[in-house]
Amino acid sequence: YQLTLRGGAQARCGGTIALEAAQKHPVNLRVFRGGFLVTRVLEINTVANSGKYRTQFCACELDGVEADGSYTLVASTFEPFMFSRFSLRVSLDCPFSVTPIAREGAGMRLRELHGRWAPGTASCGGPVDQCCARNPRFLVRTDRPTAVLARLQTPRAAAPPLASVSVFAFDGAVVGRVCASSGTYTNSPQGVATRLTSVAGPAEYLVVASTWDHDADADFVLYFYSEHAAEVTPLAGP
């Protein structure tokens, strides 16, 4: 949910946010800076956390946060596919509003693609190795301007490698500027994802799934979302 505080530029805000589930599931609340869809959990952008997952009920406190901005409120269960109705109670000492944030890729077309990093062939390391664009690549063709989003995960890896996913402009087999990137390499269990990004069309783009180390050995899944129809094709190795 997007939590928007309207207390003024110089004001501070505090209070309590509570979650109660209808079923006896372990639940948790987190509040992040930004007010947009969170692509991965980082302590650096966490404003409040209810702590360990607790059965059916949890709460967290906001203490002296900036009262003129937006935050992201995430209500979660400990494991996936735990279904339950729940209620949120937000009690703050400043004016605020709470609105749902659409799930990742809502209303967009989805392509699920599978690949693998293999030492010596398809694992070419990050930018410091100057071979980043030789990692597993996927050619995207669009016939008009569209919004795109890419998420990269390694669900089968016992120890997820440090990974990143980027979208490059691609013209005449020449890799161009970076249009979107998941940012710093991380081995987060949630994987890595770009922000929702608008690209021009008709045009071609290159989605690159890369690891920081050139000897990574792992399977990965690439979820590619597009607002309009786009052709996505895996490219053979260099």
C-alpha positions in Angstrom: 0.0 0.0 0.0 1.1 3.6 -0.6 1.0 5.5 2.7 1.0 9.3 2.0 1.6 11.7 4.9 0.4 15.2 4.6 1.6 16.9 7.7 3.8 19.6 6.0 7.4 19.9 4.9 8.9 20.7 8.3 6.7 18.3 10.4 7.3 14.9 11.9 4.8 12.1 12.3 4.4 9.1 14.5 1.9 6.4 15.4 1.1 2.7 15.0 0.2 0.4 12.2 -1.4 -2.9 13.0 -2.3 -6.0 11.0 -4.8 -8.7 12.0 -5.4 -11.8 9.9 -8.5 -13.9 9.9 -6.4 -17.1 9.8 -3.7 -18.1 12.2 -0.8 -17.4 9.8 2.5 -15.9 10.8 2.4 -12.3 9.5 4.7 -9.2 9.3 4.5 -5.5 8.5 7.2 -3.4 6.9 7.3 0.2 5.9 9.7 1.4 3.2 10.6 4.8 1.8 9.3 5.8 -1.6 5.6 5.0 -1.9 6.1 2.7 -5.0 6.3 -1.0 -5.6 9.2 -2.5 -3.6 11.4 -4.8 -5.8 13.6 -6.1 -3.0 13.9 -5.8 0.7 16.8 -3.7 1.9 17.5 -2.5 5.5 18.7 0.8 4.2 15.3 1.9 2.9 13.3 0.3 5.7 11.5 2.8 8.0 9.7 0.4 10.3 9.4 -3.3 10.8 7.1 -5.4 13.1 10.0 -7.8 13.8 9.7 -11.6 13.8 6.6 -13.1 12.0 3.9 -13.5 14.6 0.7 -15.6 14.5 -2.3 -13.7 13.2 -1.4 -10.2 14.6 1.6 -7.9 14.4 2.2 -4.1 14.7 5.0 -1.6 14.0 5.6 2.0 15.1 6.5 5.1 13.1 8.5 7.4 15.2 9.4 10.9 14.0 9.3 10.2 10.2 9.0 13.0 7.7 5.4 14.0 7.5 5.5 15.2 3.9 6.0 12.3 1.6 5.1 8.8 0.6 6.0 5.4 2.0 5.3 1.8 1.0 3.5 -0.5 3.5 3.9 -4.2 2.9 1.8 -6.8 4.7 3.2 -10.4 4.2 2.9 -14.0 5.4 5.9 -16.1 6.3 5.4 -18.5 3.4 3.7 -18.2 0.0 0.1 -19.4 -0.6 -1.2 -18.6 2.9 -4.6 -17.3 2.1 -6.6 -15.1 4.5 -8.6 -11.9 4.8 -6.9 -9.3 7.0 -7.4 -5.8 8.3 -5.0 -2.9 8.7 -5.4 -0.2 11.3 -3.3 2.9 10.8 -3.3 5.4 13.7 -1.0 8.5 13.1 -0.7 11.9 14.6 -0.8 13.7 11.2 -3.1 13.7 8.1 -2.6 10.7 5.8 -4.1 8.5 3.1 -3.6 4.8 2.2 -4.1 3.5 -1.3 -3.4 0.0 -2.8 -0.4 -0.4 -5.0 -0.9 -2.8 -8.0 1.1 -6.0 -8.0 4.2 -6.3 -10.1 3.3 -6.5 -13.8 -0.5 -5.9 -13.2 -2.3 -5.5 -16.5 0.9 -6.3 -18.5 1.9 -9.1 -20.8 4.3 -11.6 -19.3 7.0 -13.8 -20.8 8.7 -16.4 -18.6 12.1 -17.4 -19.9 14.6 -19.9 -18.5 18.4 -19.8 -18.8 21.6 -20.9 -17.2 25.0 -19.4 -16.2 27.8 -21.9 -16.9 31.5 -21.3 -16.0 33.6 -20.6 -19.1 30.7 -20.2 -21.5 27.6 -18.2 -20.3 28.9 -16.7 -17.1 31.0 -13.6 -18.1 31.0 -11.6 -14.9 30.0 -8.0 -14.2 31.1 -4.7 -15.6 34.6 -4.9 -14.0 35.3 -7.9 -16.3 34.2 -5.8 -19.4 32.2 -8.8 -20.7 28.9 -8.0 -19.0 27.0 -7.9 -22.4 28.2 -11.4 -23.2 26.2 -13.0 -20.4 22.9 -14.7 -21.3 21.0 -12.2 -23.5 17.4 -11.9 -24.8 16.5 -9.8 -27.9 13.3 -7.8 -27.5 11.5 -6.3 -30.5 8.8 -3.7 -30.0 6.6 -2.3 -32.7 5.6 0.8 -30.7 6.5 2.6 -27.5 5.8 0.5 -24.5 6.5 0.2 -20.8 8.7 -2.8 -19.7 9.9 -4.4 -16.5 12.3 -7.3 -16.0 12.7 -9.6 -13.0 15.5 -12.1 -12.6 15.4 -14.9 -10.0 17.4 -18.1 -9.2 14.8 -20.2 -7.4 16.8 -23.5 -7.6 20.1 -22.2 -6.5 21.2 -23.3 -3.0 23.4 -20.2 -2.8 22.1 -17.5 -5.1 24.9 -15.8 -7.0 25.3 -12.0 -7.0 23.1 -11.0 -10.0 21.7 -8.1 -12.0 19.4 -7.5 -14.9 19.6 -4.7 -17.4 17.8 -3.5 -20.5 20.1 -2.0 -23.3 19.3 -0.2 -26.5 20.3 -2.4 -29.4 20.9 -1.1 -32.9 22.5 -3.0 -35.7 24.1 -5.6 -33.3 25.6 -2.7 -31.3 24.9 -2.6 -27.6 23.8 1.0 -26.7 22.9 2.9 -23.6 21.3 1.3 -20.5 17.6 1.9 -20.5 16.8 0.2 -17.2 18.8 -1.7 -14.6 18.2 -3.4 -11.3 21.1 -1.6 -9.9 23.8 -3.1 -7.6 24.5 -6.8 -7.8 22.8 -8.7 -5.0 22.0 -12.3 -4.0 18.7 -11.3 -2.5 16.1 -14.2 -2.2 13.6 -12.0 -4.0 15.9 -11.7 -7.0 16.5 -8.4 -8.8 14.2 -6.3 -10.9 14.2 -3.1 -13.0 11.8 -0.3 -12.3 8.9 0.1 -14.7 10.5 1.9 -17.7 9.1 3.4 -20.9 11.0 2.5 -24.1 10.6 3.8 -27.7 9.4 1.8 -30.6 9.5 0.3 -33.1 13.0 -0.6 -31.8 15.1 -3.5 -30.5 16.5 -3.9 -27.0 18.8 -6.4 -25.3 18.0 -7.8 -21.8 21.1 -9.1 -20.1 21.1 -11.4 -17.1 24.5 -11.1 -15.5 26.4 -12.3 -12.4 29.2 -10.5 -10.6 31.5 -13.5 -10.8 32.6 -15.1 -14.1 32.5 -18.6 -12.7 28.8 -18.7 -11.5 27.0 -21.9 -12.1 23.2 -21.6 -11.7 19.8 -21.8 -13.4 17.8 -18.6 -13.6 14.3 -17.5 -14.5 13.6 -14.2 -16.3 10.2 -12.6 -16.1 9.7 -10.0 -18.8 6.6 -7.7 -18.6 5.5 -5.4 -21.4 2.6 -3.0 -21.7 2.1 -3.9 -25.4 3.0 -7.0 -27.4 6.8 -7.6 -27.7 8.8 -10.4 -29.3 11.4 -11.9 -26.9 14.0 -14.3 -28.2 17.0 -15.9 -26.4 20.2 -15.2 -28.2 23.0 -17.8 -28.7 26.2 -17.3 -26.8 29.0 -15.1 -28.2 
